[in-house]
């Protein structure tokens, strides 16, 4: 029931966003003929701008502490009634899309049916994977607590959580998480928001093609959804993939504007750019890149000044709050960088800058990132090949499509190629500490490949030779459509099923590795019933076995100082229930002399000891707190009994109490 309720909430949010987007498009494109390409394009391309508008409205409500269900529901209802014609038009577009697909299938065109089946299957698989509690500590320590804090306060406070750093950074995507958590108080709802953003991006990319969109969606799935870099994180409530989708979608809308000159395209670009910048400081780079790309249009007068002001207003309506708030409250619009960091020590900031400025993996620190040197460029191209191209069939296919598009339509594809190259260069020169910071660049790389494929299709379809061939084939089909059309449909469907299902069939007979590389190791075993979910999570999720044992035996009070999201993770692993088993992770002894009194006043009867990756844990919770936690556990350890130990080095002890004096 939680899954159904969460998807109903997501569907309502999407419908509301699509309604706002449609109304905006019709207003901005007034006098433009046609005002939009067609209903299908408006439907497919409207998901992300719609979510951006929902996020902007939620930000405005949150700023005045009115982001509450009793305010949101009447407001949304009034807006939907006011724009009821747009709501009916959206349902009409959905019906028309279904009718066109059915007619095409009846005539022997299998692609609409295959695209629909692939989309539904991908949505189903991602929904199932969203049910698995995330293994990332950031989800439980920061992202979900931030969204829950927004819900509990009905908006924004300073800091938003008990962390000067994470409590004061831009929180646009946490606001979107909060929109779903308002109605379904379960972390699954936040994960499904990310699923909707990822699927919305795939649909937007598909809509950029002028022809054969159903076949194009299959190509998009092949290039992006069925490879391991993006999809595994799509259902996890983190902000890296959604802000990458928003950022790259802004570039796609920029490209669409330069192709069509419709005002709604560039305003949608500004909205998505505002959402990306409102979600993470790193996307400020995209403001500069898009601004540079628009300079020729501004200087030539092709971008009207009034439209430029509209774009600026759209951008600031989504991104402006976070920067203005930090400027007023913290004295620094991009707190804690450049202008000052009140509340954070100079030592902490110095260590953080060192961490950001070098590769996380010591083995990668040998590479030179200074691109003013010859060695820097040599290492840059080596990294591009070794990390992104070598032994990756998807990447090589994408490279072939990009090169083909440069040959066939250089002028139309050049902007996207140049933006991709610039984003990779910025990542390597400024943010080369982990491959995940390159997610926007890599996503734009595949998006450019898809648009390159669509441009080549346009080139071929408009050539005189192609027209002659199409006319000849049309005459042949006219006499043989009844038989051959359905034979062709059957053949294409059979080939597609074999291509996509053969790995799974092969896996069931010889389970040596995952059938699809984008699946987490062991997921397929769970889906086909070969492995129990508890066994899978126990092997893949740190602390799962211990927390489940705590809940099953109703142990209280458990001292677990080494996991910053312990209470949230324990609840996640037990269906969202929290009966107060664990002492909150922010409660520590005041000093070394307070240890005994701390244990007694908090009635600690159990504790968890972590024996592995202690340096990482110390960095996460702070060296001083780590030392106090170790002293507390050392005090209890001689009088304790080991109850359980898991594969990650977690040990659960029962404290038998201090001996009588």
C-alpha positions in Angstrom: 0.0 0.0 0.0 2.9 2.4 0.7 4.1 1.9 -2.9 0.7 2.6 -4.3 0.1 5.7 -2.1 3.6 7.0 -3.0 3.0 6.7 -6.7 -0.5 8.3 -6.4 1.2 11.3 -4.7 3.9 11.4 -7.4 1.3 11.2 -10.2 -0.7 14.1 -8.6 2.5 16.2 -8.3 3.4 15.5 -12.0 -0.1 16.3 -13.2 0.0 19.6 -11.2 3.4 20.4 -12.7 2.3 19.5 -16.2 -0.7 21.8 -15.9 1.5 24.7 -14.7 4.0 24.1 -17.5 1.3 23.9 -20.2 -0.2 27.2 -19.0 3.2 28.8 -19.0 4.0 27.6 -22.6 0.7 28.9 -24.0 1.2 32.3 -22.4 4.9 32.6 -23.5 4.3 31.4 -27.0 1.3 33.6 -27.7 1.6 34.8 -31.2 4.0 32.1 -32.2 2.6 29.7 -34.9 2.6 26.9 -33.9 2.9 27.6 -30.2 4.3 24.1 -29.6 5.3 21.3 -31.9 2.5 18.9 -30.9 0.7 17.5 -27.9 3.0 14.6 -27.6 6.1 16.8 -27.5 4.5 19.0 -24.8 3.6 16.0 -22.8 7.0 14.3 -23.0 9.0 17.5 -22.5 6.9 18.9 -19.7 7.8 16.7 -16.8 11.0 18.3 -15.6 9.9 22.0 -16.1 6.6 21.0 -14.3 8.6 19.6 -11.4 10.7 22.8 -11.4 7.6 24.9 -11.1 6.2 22.8 -8.3 9.6 23.1 -6.5 9.5 26.9 -7.0 6.0 27.2 -5.6 7.0 24.9 -2.7 10.0 27.1 -2.0 7.9 30.2 -1.9 5.5 28.5 0.6 8.4 27.2 2.7 9.9 30.6 3.0 6.8 31.8 4.9 6.3 28.4 6.7 3.2 27.5 4.8 4.5 24.3 3.2 1.8 22.3 5.0 -0.8 19.8 3.6 -3.7 21.9 4.8 -2.3 24.8 2.7 -0.9 23.0 -0.3 -4.1 20.9 -1.1 -6.5 23.8 -1.3 -4.0 25.9 -3.3 -3.3 23.1 -5.7 -7.1 22.4 -6.1 -7.8 26.1 -6.8 -5.1 26.3 -9.4 -6.2 23.1 -11.1 -9.8 24.3 -11.3 -8.6 27.7 -12.7 -6.6 25.9 -15.4 -9.1 23.0 -15.9 -8.9 23.4 -19.7 -5.1 22.6 -19.5 -5.9 19.6 -17.3 -8.4 18.3 -19.8 -5.9 18.9 -22.6 -3.2 16.9 -20.8 -5.6 13.9 -20.5 -6.5 14.5 -24.1 -2.8 14.3 -25.1 -2.4 11.1 -23.1 -5.4 9.6 -24.9 -4.1 10.7 -28.3 -0.7 9.2 -27.5 -2.3 5.9 -26.7 -4.5 5.9 -29.8 -1.6 6.7 -32.1 0.4 3.9 -30.5 -2.5 1.4 -30.9 -3.0 2.4 -34.5 0.7 2.1 -35.3 0.8 -1.3 -33.8 -2.3 -2.4 -35.7 -0.6 -1.3 -38.9 2.5 -3.4 -38.2 4.7 -0.8 -36.4 6.0 -2.5 -33.3 8.0 0.3 -31.8 5.2 2.1 -29.8 4.3 -1.1 -28.1 7.9 -2.0 -27.4 8.7 1.5 -26.1 5.7 1.4 -23.8 6.6 -2.1 -22.5 10.2 -1.0 -21.9 9.1 2.2 -20.1 6.7 0.3 -17.9 9.2 -2.5 -17.2 11.9 0.1 -16.3 9.5 1.9 -14.0 8.6 -1.4 -12.3 12.2 -2.4 -11.7 13.1 1.0 -10.4 10.1 0.9 -8.0 11.3 -2.5 -6.7 14.8 -1.3 -6.2 13.5 1.8 -4.5 12.0 -0.5 -1.8 15.6 -1.5 -0.8 16.8 0.9 1.8 19.7 2.9 0.5 23.2 1.8 1.4 24.6 5.4 1.4 25.0 7.0 4.8 24.4 10.4 3.3 20.7 9.5 2.6 20.0 8.8 6.3 22.4 11.3 7.8 21.5 14.3 5.6 19.1 14.1 2.7 16.0 12.5 4.4 16.5 14.4 7.7 16.7 17.7 5.7 13.4 16.9 3.9 11.8 15.8 7.2 12.9 19.0 8.8 11.3 21.0 6.1 8.0 19.0 6.6 8.1 19.3 10.4 8.7 23.1 10.3 6.4 23.7 7.4 9.3 25.4 5.7 12.8 26.6 6.3 14.8 27.4 9.4 18.5 28.2 9.9 20.2 25.8 10.1 17.8 23.3 8.6 19.4 20.5 10.6 22.0 20.1 13.3 24.9 20.8 10.9 26.2 24.3 10.0 27.4 23.0 6.6 24.6 20.7 5.5 22.0 22.9 7.2 22.7 26.0 5.1 23.4 24.7 1.6 20.9 25.0 -1.2 18.0 22.5 -0.7 15.8 22.7 -3.8 15.7 18.9 -4.3 15.1 18.3 -0.6 12.1 20.6 -1.0 10.8 18.2 -3.8 11.4 15.3 -1.4 9.4 17.2 1.2 6.5 17.7 -1.2 6.1 13.9 -1.4 6.8 13.3 2.3 4.0 15.8 3.2 1.5 13.1 2.2 3.4 9.8 2.5 5.7 9.8 5.5 8.1 7.2 4.2 11.5 7.5 2.6 10.2 5.6 -0.4 8.2 8.7 -1.5 11.5 10.7 -1.7 13.1 7.9 -3.8 10.2 7.9 -6.2 10.6 11.6 -6.8 14.1 10.9 -8.0 12.7 8.1 -10.2 10.2 10.6 -11.7 13.0 13.1 -12.4 15.1 10.4 -14.1 12.2 9.1 -16.3 11.2 12.7 -17.0 14.7 13.4 -18.3 14.6 10.3 -20.6 11.2 11.5 -22.0 12.5 15.0 -22.6 15.5 13.6 -24.5 13.2 11.4 -26.5 11.0 14.4 -27.4 14.0 16.2 -28.9 13.8 13.9 -32.0 11.5 15.0 -34.8 10.9 11.5 -36.1 10.3 8.0 -34.8 10.1 8.9 -31.1 9.1 5.4 -30.0 12.2 3.9 -31.6 14.1 6.9 -30.2 13.0 6.0 -26.6 14.4 2.5 -27.1 17.7 4.1 -28.2 17.6 6.4 -25.1 17.1 3.4 -22.9 20.0 1.6 -24.5 22.4 4.6 -24.2 21.4 5.7 -20.7 18.9 3.5 -18.8 20.4 0.1 -19.4 24.0 0.9 -18.5 25.5 0.9 -15.0 26.5 4.6 -14.5 23.1 6.3 -14.0 20.2 3.9 -13.3 21.5 2.3 -10.1 21.2 5.6 -8.3 18.0 6.8 -9.8 15.8 5.5 -7.0 18.1 6.6 -4.2 17.1 9.9 -2.5 20.4 11.6 -3.1 20.7 14.8 -5.1 23.6 14.1 -7.5 21.6 12.4 -10.3 18.5 14.7 -10.1 20.6 17.9 -10.2 22.5 16.4 -13.1 19.2 15.7 -14.9 18.1 19.3 -14.3 21.4 20.7 -15.4 21.6 18.7 -18.7 17.9 19.3 -19.4 18.7 23.0 -19.2 21.3 22.5 -22.0 18.8 20.5 -24.0 16.2 23.3 -23.7 18.9 25.8 -24.8 19.5 23.7 -27.9 15.7 23.5 -28.6 15.5 27.2 -28.3 18.3 27.8 -30.8 16.5 25.4 -33.1 13.0 26.8 -32.8 13.3 30.3 -31.2 10.2 29.6 -29.2 10.2 31.7 -26.0 8.9 28.8 -23.8 12.1 26.8 -24.6 14.5 29.3 -23.2 12.3 30.0 -20.1 12.1 26.3 -19.4 15.9 26.3 -19.7 16.1 29.0 -17.1 13.7 27.1 -14.8 15.7 23.9 -14.9 19.0 25.8 -14.5 17.5 27.5 -11.4 16.5 24.2 -10.0 20.0 22.7 -10.6 21.7 25.8 -9.0 19.2 25.7 -6.2 20.3 22.1 -5.5 24.0 22.4 -5.6 26.7 25.1 -5.8 28.7 23.1 -8.4 26.0 23.8 -11.0 26.9 27.5 -11.0 29.4 26.5 -13.7 26.4 25.8 -16.0 25.2 29.4 -15.6 28.5 30.6 -17.1 28.4 28.0 -19.9 24.8 28.7 -20.9 25.4 32.5 -20.6 28.4 32.2 -23.0 26.3 30.1 -25.5 23.6 32.8 -25.5 26.0 35.8 -26.0 25.9 35.7 -29.8 22.0 35.8 -29.7 22.0 38.6 -27.2 24.5 40.7 -29.2 22.7 40.1 -32.5 19.3 41.1 -31.0 17.8 37.6 -31.5 17.0 37.3 -27.8 14.6 40.1 -26.9 15.5 42.0 -23.7 12.0 41.3 -22.3 12.5 37.6 -22.8 15.9 37.8 -21.2 14.4 39.5 -18.1 11.7 36.8 -18.0 14.4 34.1 -18.0 16.3 35.9 -15.2 13.1 36.1 -13.1 12.4 32.3 -13.8 16.0 31.5 -12.7 15.9 33.6 -9.6 12.5 32.3 -8.5 14.0 28.9 -8.1 17.6 29.5 -7.1 17.5 33.0 -5.6 16.0 32.1 -2.1 19.0 30.0 -1.0 21.6 32.5 -1.9 19.8 35.5 -0.6 19.0 33.7 2.7 22.7 32.8 3.1 23.8 36.3 2.3 21.5 37.8 4.9 21.9 35.2 7.6 25.5 33.9 7.1 26.9 36.9 5.3 27.9 34.7 2.4 25.7 33.8 -0.6 27.7 30.6 -1.3 28.3 29.7 2.3 30.8 28.4 3.4 33.0 29.1 0.3 35.0 32.2 -0.7 33.3 34.8 1.4 33.5 33.3 4.9 32.2 30.4 7.0 30.7 31.5 10.3 30.0 28.5 12.5 32.8 26.4 10.9 36.4 26.6 12.1 39.2 27.6 9.8 40.7 24.2 10.4 37.6 22.4 9.3 37.3 24.5 6.1 41.0 24.0 5.3 40.6 20.2 5.7 37.4 20.3 3.6 39.0 22.3 0.8 41.9 19.8 0.7 39.4 17.0 0.4 37.5 18.7 -2.4 40.7 19.6 -4.3 42.2 16.1 -4.6 41.2 12.7 -5.6 39.5 10.6 -2.9 41.5 7.5 -4.0 45.2 8.0 -3.3 46.0 6.0 -6.4 44.5 8.8 -8.5 46.5 11.6 -7.0 49.4 10.9 -9.3 47.4 12.6 -12.2 48.2 16.2 -13.0 45.1 18.4 -13.2 46.9 21.6 -14.2 45.8 22.0 -17.8 48.4 24.7 -18.4 50.9 21.9 -18.7 51.4 19.3 -21.4 51.3 16.5 -18.7 47.9 17.8 -17.5 46.4 17.4 -21.0 48.0 14.0 -21.4 46.5 12.8 -18.1 43.1 14.4 -18.9 42.8 12.4 -22.2 44.0 9.3 -20.4 41.3 9.6 -17.8 38.6 10.3 -20.4 39.6 7.1 -22.2 40.2 4.9 -19.2 37.2 6.0 -17.0 34.6 6.8 -19.6 35.3 5.0 -22.9 37.5 1.9 -22.6 35.6 -1.4 -22.4 32.3 0.4 -22.5 30.2 -0.5 -25.5 27.5 2.2 -24.7 30.2 4.9 -24.7 31.7 3.7 -28.0 28.3 3.6 -29.7 27.7 7.1 -28.4 31.1 8.3 -29.7 30.3 6.9 -33.2 27.0 8.7 -33.2 28.6 12.0 -32.2 31.2 11.8 -34.8 28.6 10.9 -37.4 26.5 13.9 -36.4 29.5 16.2 -36.6 30.0 15.0 -40.2 26.3 15.2 -41.1 25.1 18.3 -39.2 28.1 20.1 -37.8 26.4 23.4 -37.2 23.4 21.9 -35.3 25.4 19.6 -33.1 28.4 21.7 -32.4 27.0 23.5 -29.4 26.2 20.3 -27.5 29.6 18.8 -28.3 31.4 22.0 -27.1 29.3 22.1 -23.9 30.2 18.4 -23.2 33.9 19.0 -23.7 33.8 22.1 -21.5 32.0 20.2 -18.7 34.6 17.4 -18.8 37.4 19.9 -18.7 35.9 21.8 -15.7 35.3 18.6 -13.9 38.9 17.4 -14.4 40.6 20.8 -13.7 38.4 21.8 -10.7 36.5 18.8 -9.2 38.7 15.8 -10.0 38.1 14.0 -6.7 35.5 11.4 -7.7 33.9 10.2 -10.9 30.4 11.0 -9.6 31.1 14.7 -10.0 31.4 14.1 -13.7 27.8 12.8 -13.9 26.4 15.9 -15.7 29.2 15.8 -18.3 28.7 12.1 -18.9 24.9 12.4 -19.1 25.3 15.3 -21.6 27.7 13.1 -23.6 25.0 10.4 -24.1 22.3 13.0 -24.7 24.5 14.6 -27.4 24.9 11.1 -29.0 21.1 10.6 -29.1 20.5 14.0 -30.6 23.3 13.3 -33.1 21.4 10.1 -34.1 18.2 12.0 -34.5 20.0 14.6 -36.7 21.4 11.9 -38.9 18.0 10.4 -39.3 16.7 13.8 -40.3 19.5 14.1 -42.8 18.8 10.7 -44.3 15.0 11.2 -44.3 15.2 14.5 -46.2 17.7 13.3 -48.9 16.3 12.7 -52.4 17.6 9.1 -52.4 15.8 8.4 -49.2 12.6 9.9 -50.6 12.8 7.7 -53.7 13.4 4.6 -51.5 10.5 5.5 -49.2 8.2 5.9 -52.1 9.2 2.6 -53.6 8.9 0.8 -50.3 5.5 2.5 -49.7 4.2 1.1 -53.0 5.5 -2.4 -52.1 3.9 -2.2 -48.7 0.6 -1.1 -50.1 0.1 -4.5 -51.7 1.6 -6.7 -49.0 0.8 -4.7 -45.8 -1.8 -7.2 -44.4 0.8 -10.0 -44.2 4.3 -8.5 -44.3 3.5 -5.7 -41.9 2.6 -8.0 -39.1 5.5 -10.3 -40.0 7.8 -7.3 -39.7 6.3 -6.4 -36.4 6.7 -9.9 -35.1 10.3 -10.0 -36.3 11.2 -6.7 -34.6 9.5 -7.7 -31.4 11.2 -11.1 -31.4 14.7 -9.5 -31.9 14.1 -6.9 -29.2 12.9 -9.5 -26.7 15.9 -11.7 -27.4 18.3 -8.7 -27.1 16.9 -7.6 -23.8 15.8 -10.9 -22.2 18.6 -13.2 -23.3 20.9 -12.0 -20.5 18.3 -12.8 -17.9 17.5 -16.2 -19.3 21.2 -17.0 -19.5 21.6 -15.8 -15.9 18.9 -18.2 -14.6 20.7 -21.2 -16.1 24.3 -20.0 -15.2 24.1 -17.4 -12.3 27.7 -16.3 -12.5 27.1 -12.5 -12.5 24.3 -10.0 -12.9 22.4 -10.2 -16.2 22.2 -6.4 -16.5 25.2 -4.3 -15.4 23.1 -1.5 -14.0 21.6 -3.8 -11.4 23.1 -3.9 -8.0 24.8 -7.2 -7.3 22.3 -9.7 -5.9 19.1 -7.8 -7.0 18.2 -10.3 -9.7 18.5 -13.2 -7.1 15.9 -11.4 -5.0 13.6 -10.6 -7.9 13.4 -14.2 -9.1 13.2 -15.6 -5.5 16.6 -17.3 -5.4 17.6 -15.2 -2.4 15.6 -13.8 0.5 15.5 -10.0 0.8 16.8 -10.2 4.4 19.8 -12.2 3.3 20.5 -9.8 0.4 20.3 -6.7 2.6 22.3 -8.4 5.3 25.1 -9.0 2.8 24.9 -5.6 1.1 23.8 -3.1 3.8 26.1 -2.1 6.6 24.4 -2.5 10.0 21.3 -4.2 8.6 21.7 -7.5 10.6 22.4 -5.6 13.8 19.5 -3.1 13.5 17.1 -5.9 12.6 18.2 -7.8 15.6 17.7 -4.8 17.8 14.2 -4.3 16.5 13.2 -8.0 16.6 14.3 -8.2 20.3 13.0 -4.7 21.3 16.4 -3.8 22.8 16.6 -0.5 24.6 18.5 1.7 25.0 21.3 1.1 22.4 24.3 3.4 22.2 25.4 3.7 18.6 27.6 6.8 18.2 29.4 5.7 15.0 26.4 6.0 12.6 25.2 9.6 12.1 21.8 8.4 10.7 21.4 5.4 13.1 17.8 6.1 14.2 16.6 6.8 10.6 18.4 3.7 9.2 17.1 1.5 12.0 13.6 2.6 11.2 14.2 2.2 7.5 15.3 -1.4 8.0 12.2 -2.2 10.0 9.5 -0.8 7.7 9.7 2.8 9.0 9.0 1.9 12.6 11.0 3.5 15.4 10.2 2.5 19.0 13.1 4.4 20.5 15.6 1.6 20.5 18.6 3.7 19.8 20.0 6.7 21.6 20.0 9.6 19.1 23.5 9.9 17.5 24.0 13.5 18.5 23.9 12.7 22.3 27.4 12.3 23.7 29.1 12.7 27.1 30.0 16.3 27.9 33.6 15.2 28.7 35.7 12.2 29.7 34.8 12.8 33.3 31.1 12.6 32.4 31.2 9.1 30.9 29.8 7.1 33.9 27.1 9.6 34.6 26.2 9.7 30.9 25.8 5.9 30.8 23.5 5.9 33.9 21.4 8.9 33.1 20.6 7.6 29.5 19.9 4.1 30.8 22.2 2.5 28.3 21.8 -1.3 28.3 23.3 -2.1 24.9 25.9 -0.6 22.6 27.3 -1.1 19.1 31.0 -1.2 18.5 32.6 -0.7 15.0 35.9 -2.5 14.5 36.5 -1.6 10.8 37.0 1.6 8.8 37.5 3.5 12.0 39.3 6.4 10.3 36.3 7.0 7.9 34.0 6.9 10.9 36.1 9.4 12.8 36.1 11.8 9.8 32.3 11.4 9.5 31.4 12.2 13.2 34.4 14.3 14.1 37.6 13.3 15.9 36.6 14.6 19.3 33.3 12.8 19.3 34.9 9.6 18.1 37.4 9.7 21.0 34.6 10.3 23.5 32.6 7.4 22.0 35.6 5.1 22.2 36.2 6.0 25.8 32.5 5.4 26.7 32.6 1.9 25.0 35.9 1.1 26.6 34.3 1.8 30.0 31.4 -0.6 29.4 33.3 -3.3 27.4 34.8 -5.3 30.4 31.3 -5.7 31.9 29.5 -6.6 28.6 28.5 -9.7 26.7 28.8 -10.0 22.9 25.4 -10.8 21.3 26.0 -10.5 17.6 28.7 -9.7 15.0 28.0 -9.0 11.3 30.2 -9.1 8.2 31.0 -5.4 8.3 32.7 -5.5 11.7 29.8 -4.3 13.7 29.5 -5.9 17.2 26.4 -5.7 19.4 27.0 -6.0 23.2 24.7 -6.2 26.2 26.0 -4.0 29.1 25.6 -5.9 32.3 26.0 -2.8 34.5 28.8 -1.5 36.6 29.9 -3.9 39.4 28.7 -2.8 42.9 31.3 -0.7 44.7 
